[in-house]
């Protein structure tokens, strides 16, 4: 048995992978795969409509919001957001890691960016307290990254602010209950918790979206995609199909509430093992620890390399920390089963005894 | 047996679909699918490098060119090209159909667009003769659409011009031999002749690319993707894997030269049946007929609807013409086997006799 702790693209639910495999070359008796079907066909129309409907049900998304399936990853959203909504205007960004920082960098091409808070001073090992953020009076929006994949931090509460709130939730969307109405825009590259890479899910308030800049290139305008229900041009059809299957699997397994409980148990199990003594240590401020990406260190880089190598022989893979920080990182998204986390915890105990 | 004549997303080679299915949940003994592997993993690194190598071999692409795997479809290229290379400059566009026209429309947001020729006057049923194009003296580039999916026309020779030549080859790349060195940029949405939707292949001359506009959003700069070998952010990994398999299949089946011969036979067979008498008619100027998208009409829309419905009962699907023009369209890309075209021709004969 292999357990894949990759940060993304990441493990997908086993039942989803098996279903997609079974109908890969013959989708529901069509005689060919859904990958080979026209994006205007009745079969794919049902796929994309169902994927959207399931996401709406999972996250309780009202009709005030559009749910879009776009391309280009969160990195494209970094540019589209200021391009659509804040050209020449002031925007607030909270800098909690590499991705926040890249988002702010793109915004600087179009907007007056105020970095309202940053934890760069301590290598992003904590999240600046919301009460201390230096917010602008006239921000067009406030941008945050809800979970920082590389550094293993996660917002467990969200700011209550006047400015429209925009969140990059690439690495924790669908992992916990969420009040969508608190946000103007939520966006997420699918490849961590929703599906394969190549699709970006955007949940956007329609009133907010209506304020977009005029004369944008069609593909870079949210309005285009809202008007055409993500079918302005050929969308990444197979990725959307996979998202639909993942959403169906979540609904069949108790939805987001059940998933959140499991995610809390998985992360609790792993952090408890890390905290058991000084053999393992977690670089992240305890109150800000992520339930999705659990980062930890051993005494030396050599011991960490030995841990990673030996874990691999036990079928525990994808544990190497991001190249910018090193150490160990276990990404334990929705699709990582509890037995996978338990196998890692068991190995951690064994490795401690032997080293 | 089902034969899928969809214009795109379109049929993929049967052998490719079966291979992808076989290793969908366990890629080469990895214990999980390539879709679930990190884009920085050795496994995916080999996938993307091999896909690029195979495309270079198939099209004889020199090191003067970068081969990129991007997102957003041809529609995103429509904007990226003028944004990168022609802000405030003059560009020539040849208008041979809906896609050419959309490309020019996006360019107008950034550039002074000269429509050098157009066949809109006769509903795009022909291609304006190259000798008659009204080219600018100082065009930063000349843009053409090599094959017009909706109207069934295709350039069988390319213009020899001073300006850098850019071609949207979404619907005929890899279908025929090509002298890459004649082009500054070739781009193609993958979903017709290369792989699934969600990946755009861009072949770009590096010297030309070096002239790009400064201070572009990272994802909208060709330079970003050239510098990072298409791995600036998470690419559409599964789509790239599929492209690699398709390219491998093409190489194993004689490469582009063999494919061109087969494509000529397939199209020849179909046009011969259309031309046999007046029961079927082809709206396209004979010299400009596409080898990829064969458009034809019957006497009335009612008869066309009956043709499409009856064809479907015989396993011949995806034959409805684009909603903007109606009629019948058989898309016969590389992956459509000769027996599939023969089955369609047999049905056409039968339908003629019975109606």
Boltz contact constraints between the chains, C-beta under 6 A:
constraints:
  - contact:
      token1: [A, 2]
      token2: [B, 31]
      max_distance: 6.0
  - contact:
      token1: [A, 2]
      token2: [B, 32]
      max_distance: 6.0
  - contact:
      token1: [A, 4]
      token2: [B, 32]
      max_distance: 6.0
  - contact:
      token1: [A, 4]
      token2: [B, 36]
      max_distance: 6.0
  - contact:
      token1: [A, 6]
      token2: [B, 38]
      max_distance: 6.0
  - contact:
      token1: [A, 9]
      token2: [B, 36]
      max_distance: 6.0
  - contact:
      token1: [A, 9]
      token2: [B, 237]
      max_distance: 6.0
  - contact:
      token1: [A, 11]
      token2: [B, 36]
      max_distance: 6.0
  - contact:
      token1: [A, 12]
      token2: [B, 36]
      max_distance: 6.0
  - contact:
      token1: [A, 17]
      token2: [B, 25]
      max_distance: 6.0
  - contact:
      token1: [A, 17]
      token2: [B, 33]
      max_distance: 6.0
  - contact:
      token1: [A, 21]
      token2: [B, 21]
      max_distance: 6.0
  - contact:
      token1: [A, 21]
      token2: [B, 24]
      max_distance: 6.0
  - contact:
      token1: [A, 21]
      token2: [B, 25]
      max_distance: 6.0
  - contact:
      token1: [A, 24]
      token2: [B, 21]
      max_distance: 6.0
  - contact:
      token1: [A, 25]
      token2: [B, 17]
      max_distance: 6.0
  - contact:
      token1: [A, 25]
      token2: [B, 21]
      max_distance: 6.0
  - contact:
      token1: [A, 31]
      token2: [B, 2]
      max_distance: 6.0
  - contact:
      token1: [A, 32]
      token2: [B, 2]
      max_distance: 6.0
  - contact:
      token1: [A, 32]
      token2: [B, 4]
      max_distance: 6.0
  - contact:
      token1: [A, 33]
      token2: [B, 17]
      max_distance: 6.0
  - contact:
      token1: [A, 35]
      token2: [B, 196]
      max_distance: 6.0
  - contact:
      token1: [A, 36]
      token2: [B, 4]
      max_distance: 6.0
  - contact:
      token1: [A, 36]
      token2: [B, 9]
      max_distance: 6.0
  - contact:
      token1: [A, 36]
      token2: [B, 11]
      max_distance: 6.0
  - contact:
      token1: [A, 36]
      token2: [B, 12]
      max_distance: 6.0
  - contact:
      token1: [A, 38]
      token2: [B, 6]
      max_distance: 6.0
  - contact:
      token1: [A, 71]
      token2: [B, 71]
      max_distance: 6.0
  - contact:
      token1: [A, 71]
      token2: [B, 72]
      max_distance: 6.0
  - contact:
      token1: [A, 72]
      token2: [B, 71]
      max_distance: 6.0
  - contact:
      token1: [A, 72]
      token2: [B, 72]
      max_distance: 6.0
  - contact:
      token1: [A, 72]
      token2: [B, 219]
      max_distance: 6.0
  - contact:
      token1: [A, 73]
      token2: [B, 233]
      max_distance: 6.0
  - contact:
      token1: [A, 73]
      token2: [B, 234]
      max_distance: 6.0
  - contact:
      token1: [A, 75]
      token2: [B, 219]
      max_distance: 6.0
  - contact:
      token1: [A, 75]
      token2: [B, 233]
      max_distance: 6.0
  - contact:
      token1: [A, 76]
      token2: [B, 219]
      max_distance: 6.0
  - contact:
      token1: [A, 79]
      token2: [B, 217]
      max_distance: 6.0
  - contact:
      token1: [A, 106]
      token2: [B, 217]
      max_distance: 6.0
  - contact:
      token1: [A, 191]
      token2: [B, 234]
      max_distance: 6.0
  - contact:
      token1: [A, 196]
      token2: [B, 35]
      max_distance: 6.0
  - contact:
      token1: [A, 196]
      token2: [B, 238]
      max_distance: 6.0
  - contact:
      token1: [A, 197]
      token2: [B, 234]
      max_distance: 6.0
  - contact:
      token1: [A, 197]
      token2: [B, 236]
      max_distance: 6.0
  - contact:
      token1: [A, 197]
      token2: [B, 237]
      max_distance: 6.0
  - contact:
      token1: [A, 198]
      token2: [B, 198]
      max_distance: 6.0
  - contact:
      token1: [A, 198]
      token2: [B, 236]
      max_distance: 6.0
  - contact:
      token1: [A, 198]
      token2: [B, 239]
      max_distance: 6.0
  - contact:
      token1: [A, 217]
      token2: [B, 79]
      max_distance: 6.0
  - contact:
      token1: [A, 217]
      token2: [B, 106]
      max_distance: 6.0
  - contact:
      token1: [A, 219]
      token2: [B, 72]
      max_distance: 6.0
  - contact:
      token1: [A, 219]
      token2: [B, 75]
      max_distance: 6.0
  - contact:
      token1: [A, 219]
      token2: [B, 76]
      max_distance: 6.0
  - contact:
      token1: [A, 233]
      token2: [B, 73]
      max_distance: 6.0
  - contact:
      token1: [A, 233]
      token2: [B, 75]
      max_distance: 6.0
  - contact:
      token1: [A, 234]
      token2: [B, 73]
      max_distance: 6.0
  - contact:
      token1: [A, 234]
      token2: [B, 191]
      max_distance: 6.0
  - contact:
      token1: [A, 234]
      token2: [B, 197]
      max_distance: 6.0
  - contact:
      token1: [A, 236]
      token2: [B, 197]
      max_distance: 6.0
  - contact:
      token1: [A, 236]
      token2: [B, 198]
      max_distance: 6.0
  - contact:
      token1: [A, 237]
      token2: [B, 9]
      max_distance: 6.0
  - contact:
      token1: [A, 237]
      token2: [B, 197]
      max_distance: 6.0
  - contact:
      token1: [A, 238]
      token2: [B, 196]
      max_distance: 6.0
  - contact:
      token1: [A, 239]
      token2: [B, 198]
      max_distance: 6.0
